[in-house]
Amino acid sequence: MELLSVKVKKGRLDKMTDASKTYVVLKVQNLKSTTIDRRGSDPCWEQDFMFEICADGKGFLVELWKKGLLWDSILGVLWIPLATVEYATDEGPGSWWTLHSEVIKNGSEIQGTKTPTSHEILLDVYFALPFDTHKDLDCRAWHREPPLQSTRPSHQDTSDIWSPMESGLSTQESKPRRNTFQGDGGNFAKARWARAIQKSDNSLYGYGPH
């Protein structure tokens, strides 16, 4: 099992009025969490979610929804392969991701998303390091599988190799995150886990505010 941390930070949404309300839904394996709804074209959610998941998972889905009078409508989706998620000891600034309008499936299995929209969201996604990680270890480029190729794969073969553009992360903003330990890395990781648990006992299992 691994501990996946997802912080839904902000949005840059096109053609939203001040009265428009949007929220984000995270679907991680058999877990589902939802942010509160926020108004406007630049919503600020700033919500943390923690998921204890199986290590053999392929990815998770992010959905952006707009609240409606009678029913809600989906504005965009994003598939983030777990193989692209790095390990870290604490929160970072996150990265802006472009949402897409279509989901790529192989049968019932989701493999990615395509057709970019004009909506973006800021997410900070990482696997929390275990307590006993060595304090001198540099965990930059730690991935669960080999790093991504720099070329854009075709939609016919997107299950294993993803470029930053294909997964929704703009090339300009697909920069390495902070992953090097500072000070006593073991204690730093412990403090991060302790803070996450204190936020909400339920959030550890993927249940955020609804």
Secondary structure, DSSP 8 states (H G I E B T S, - for coil): -EEEEEEEEEEE-TT--TT-EEEEEEEETTEEEE---EESSS-EEEEEEEEEE-TT--EEEEEEEE--SSS-EEEEEEEEEGGG--EESS----EEEEEEEEEEEETTEEEEEEEEEEEEEEEEEEEE--TT--TT-B-TT--SS----SS---TTS-SS---TTTTTB-GGG------B--SSHHHHHHHHHHHHHHH-TGGGGT----
